[in-house]
Amino acid sequence: MVNDPIVHIIMPVKDAIEMAEQAIRAVVGSGHSLTVYDDFSMPENAERLDELQKELGIEVIHLSEKINHPSPNYRWVLIHSQQECVQKGAHLVIIESDVIVKESTIYTLFKGVKSRIGIIASVTTNEKGIINFPYEYARRYKEDGICRKRLSFCCTLLTNEFLRAYDFEQLDPEKNWYDVHISHVSRQLGFENILQVSNPVVHKPHSSRPWKQLKYTNPLLYYWRKLILRRDKI
């Protein structure tokens, strides 16, 4: 599976460079190539990504050199990476910059690919191995299986079959995040979504968007920012 072109692995990054570097090194350490989308990080953090590109051989795409739209730019990243995958016949693996994969994580996702599977996700845990956000509902799950609830893009494979069935150009440009919507579309198109509870990854929620920690420490302020300032649109 090492350097196998059948998967295209991406990681959107927005500052929080120490956490992002841990996540990047975990992917590279598992023997896989990686494309990092730098979503308007601060100059010193963008520079650090360039240093990691030289050291680790990752590809870094600075969105500041491509577009003028302010962060977050998940829609642009999804459209661009979908085009890459369709052209190469590859599955898309999204690993967010607050997730630490294991050596076997990506291969285990890939092994789950079958006809009419749309999305396969690794369950997320804290460093003690306890399932955490956004999969708390899966704590009662005993084994991998079809997920009737939404999947996150924390560490997730979108199959090439699904990527060819739904054009991400259709994604609402007024939204910020698309995991809920794309999970629903997958099922609407007749695909199954799989949650692999036997394939956990460590998730440190919202490390790249520190203001979202308010959800846990000051929920009133969080929802004021979310609803009044129209941030975090799903």
C-alpha positions as CSV (number, residue, x, y, z in Angstrom):
1,M,0.0,0.0,0.0
2,V,3.0,2.3,0.5
3,N,2.9,5.0,-2.3
4,D,0.0,3.2,-3.9
5,P,-1.7,5.8,-6.2
6,I,-5.1,4.2,-5.5
7,V,-5.5,6.6,-2.6
8,H,-5.0,10.3,-2.6
9,I,-4.5,11.6,1.0
10,I,-5.1,15.3,1.9
11,M,-5.0,17.4,5.0
12,P,-6.4,20.9,5.3
13,V,-4.3,23.0,7.6
14,K,-5.1,26.4,9.3
15,D,-2.4,27.4,11.7
16,A,-2.2,25.4,15.0
17,I,1.1,24.3,13.5
18,E,2.4,22.2,16.3
19,M,-0.7,20.0,16.2
20,A,-0.7,20.0,12.4
21,E,2.9,18.9,12.3
22,Q,2.2,15.9,14.6
23,A,-0.7,14.9,12.3
24,I,1.5,15.3,9.2
25,R,4.4,13.3,10.6
26,A,2.0,10.5,11.6
27,V,0.7,10.2,8.0
28,V,4.2,10.3,6.5
29,G,5.5,7.9,9.2
30,S,2.9,5.4,8.1
31,G,4.5,5.3,4.7
32,H,2.1,7.4,2.7
33,S,2.3,10.5,0.5
34,L,0.3,13.5,1.6
35,T,-1.0,16.7,0.1
36,V,-1.5,19.6,2.6
37,Y,-3.8,22.4,1.8
38,D,-2.7,25.5,3.7
39,D,-5.8,27.6,4.2
40,F,-4.4,31.1,4.7
41,S,-2.2,30.2,7.8
42,M,-0.1,33.0,9.3
43,P,3.1,33.6,7.4
44,E,5.3,31.9,9.9
45,N,3.1,28.8,9.9
46,A,3.0,28.7,6.1
47,E,6.8,28.9,6.2
48,R,7.0,26.0,8.6
49,L,4.8,23.9,6.2
50,D,7.3,24.7,3.4
51,E,10.1,23.5,5.6
52,L,8.2,20.2,6.2
53,Q,7.6,19.9,2.5
54,K,11.4,19.9,2.0
55,E,12.1,17.6,4.9
56,L,9.3,15.1,4.5
57,G,8.5,15.2,0.8
58,I,4.8,16.2,1.3
59,E,3.1,18.5,-1.2
60,V,1.9,21.8,0.2
61,I,-0.7,23.9,-1.7
62,H,-1.0,27.4,-0.4
63,L,-4.5,28.6,-1.1
64,S,-3.3,32.2,-0.8
65,E,-1.6,31.5,-4.1
66,K,-4.8,30.1,-5.7
67,I,-7.8,32.1,-4.5
68,N,-8.8,35.2,-2.7
69,H,-11.7,33.8,-0.7
70,P,-11.2,34.0,3.1
71,S,-10.8,30.9,5.2
72,P,-12.4,28.4,5.6
73,N,-12.1,27.0,2.1
74,Y,-13.2,23.4,2.5
75,R,-15.4,23.6,-0.6
76,W,-12.4,24.6,-2.8
77,V,-10.3,21.9,-1.3
78,L,-12.9,19.2,-1.9
79,I,-13.5,20.2,-5.5
80,H,-9.8,20.3,-6.2
81,S,-9.1,17.0,-4.6
82,Q,-12.1,15.3,-6.2
83,Q,-10.8,16.3,-9.6
84,E,-7.4,14.8,-8.8
85,C,-9.0,11.5,-7.7
86,V,-11.4,11.2,-10.6
87,Q,-8.5,11.8,-13.0
88,K,-6.3,9.2,-11.2
89,G,-9.0,6.7,-10.4
90,A,-8.1,7.1,-6.7
91,H,-10.1,7.1,-3.5
92,L,-9.9,10.3,-1.4
93,V,-8.7,10.1,2.2
94,I,-9.3,13.2,4.3
95,I,-7.3,13.5,7.5
96,E,-7.9,16.6,9.5
97,S,-5.0,18.4,11.2
98,D,-6.1,17.5,14.7
99,V,-6.1,13.7,14.1
100,I,-3.2,11.3,14.7
101,V,-3.3,8.2,12.6
102,K,-1.7,4.8,13.3
103,E,0.6,3.0,10.9
104,S,-2.3,0.7,9.8
105,T,-5.1,3.3,9.7
106,I,-5.2,4.2,6.0
107,Y,-4.7,0.6,4.8
108,T,-7.6,-0.5,7.0
109,L,-9.8,2.2,5.5
110,F,-8.8,1.0,2.1
111,K,-9.6,-2.6,2.9
112,G,-13.2,-1.7,3.6
113,V,-13.8,-0.5,0.0
114,K,-16.5,-2.5,-1.8
115,S,-19.0,-1.7,-4.5
116,R,-21.7,0.8,-3.4
117,I,-19.8,1.9,-0.4
118,G,-19.7,5.7,-0.4
119,I,-17.8,6.7,2.8
120,I,-15.6,4.8,5.3
121,A,-14.5,6.6,8.5
122,S,-12.3,5.7,11.4
123,V,-13.9,6.2,14.8
124,T,-12.2,8.9,16.9
125,T,-10.9,8.6,20.5
126,N,-9.0,10.6,23.1
127,E,-5.5,9.6,24.1
128,K,-7.0,7.1,26.6
129,G,-8.8,5.3,23.8
130,I,-12.3,6.5,24.8
131,I,-14.5,7.4,21.8
132,N,-14.9,11.2,21.6
133,F,-16.4,13.9,19.5
134,P,-17.9,13.6,16.9
135,Y,-18.6,9.9,17.5
136,E,-19.9,9.7,21.1
137,Y,-23.0,8.0,19.8
138,A,-20.8,5.0,18.7
139,R,-19.7,4.1,22.2
140,R,-22.3,1.4,22.2
141,Y,-21.1,-0.1,18.9
142,K,-19.4,-3.4,19.2
143,E,-18.1,-3.8,15.6
144,D,-17.7,-2.1,12.3
145,G,-20.9,-1.6,10.4
146,I,-23.2,0.6,8.3
147,C,-23.6,4.0,9.9
148,R,-27.1,5.5,9.8
149,K,-25.9,8.7,11.4
150,R,-23.6,11.3,9.8
151,L,-19.9,10.7,9.4
152,S,-17.2,13.2,10.0
153,F,-14.2,14.0,7.8
154,C,-11.8,13.6,10.8
155,C,-10.2,10.5,9.1
156,T,-12.3,9.4,6.3
157,L,-12.2,7.7,2.9
158,L,-14.5,8.7,0.1
159,T,-14.6,6.0,-2.5
160,N,-13.9,6.7,-6.2
161,E,-17.3,5.3,-7.1
162,F,-19.0,7.9,-4.9
163,L,-16.7,10.7,-6.2
164,R,-17.8,9.9,-9.7
165,A,-21.4,10.0,-8.7
166,Y,-21.6,13.4,-7.0
167,D,-20.0,16.6,-8.3
168,F,-18.7,18.7,-5.4
169,E,-19.3,21.8,-7.5
170,Q,-22.9,21.4,-6.3
171,L,-21.8,22.1,-2.7
172,D,-23.4,25.2,-1.2
173,P,-20.7,28.0,-1.3
174,E,-22.5,29.7,1.6
175,K,-21.5,26.8,3.9
176,N,-18.2,26.2,5.7
177,W,-18.3,22.5,6.4
178,Y,-19.7,19.7,4.3
179,D,-19.3,16.3,6.2
180,V,-23.0,16.2,7.3
181,H,-24.3,17.1,3.8
182,I,-22.0,14.7,1.9
183,S,-22.8,11.9,4.3
184,H,-26.5,12.4,3.6
185,V,-25.9,12.7,-0.2
186,S,-24.0,9.4,-0.2
187,R,-27.0,7.6,1.3
188,Q,-29.5,9.4,-1.0
189,L,-27.5,8.1,-4.0
190,G,-27.8,4.6,-2.7
191,F,-24.4,4.2,-1.1
192,E,-23.6,2.8,2.3
193,N,-21.5,4.7,4.9
194,I,-19.3,2.6,7.1
195,L,-17.9,3.5,10.6
196,Q,-14.9,1.4,11.5
197,V,-14.9,1.2,15.3
198,S,-12.0,-1.3,15.1
199,N,-9.8,1.3,13.4
200,P,-9.6,4.2,15.9
201,V,-7.6,7.4,15.5
202,V,-6.7,9.9,18.2
203,H,-8.7,13.1,17.8
204,K,-7.9,16.4,19.6
205,P,-11.1,18.3,18.6
206,H,-10.9,21.8,17.2
207,S,-7.2,22.2,17.6
208,S,-7.1,24.1,14.3
209,R,-10.1,26.3,15.2
210,P,-9.5,27.2,18.9
211,W,-12.7,29.4,19.1
212,K,-14.8,26.3,18.7
213,Q,-13.6,25.1,22.1
214,L,-16.2,27.5,23.4
215,K,-18.7,24.8,22.7
216,Y,-17.5,23.1,25.8
217,T,-16.4,26.0,28.0
218,N,-18.9,28.7,27.1
219,P,-21.7,27.3,25.0
220,L,-23.7,30.5,25.1
221,L,-20.8,32.5,23.5
222,Y,-20.2,29.7,21.1
223,Y,-23.7,29.7,19.8
224,W,-23.8,33.5,19.7
225,R,-20.8,33.4,17.4
226,K,-22.2,30.6,15.4
227,L,-25.7,32.0,14.9
228,I,-25.2,35.8,15.0
229,L,-21.8,36.0,13.4
230,R,-22.7,33.1,11.1
231,R,-19.5,31.2,11.7
232,D,-19.2,27.4,11.4
233,K,-22.0,27.0,8.9
234,I,-22.8,23.4,8.3
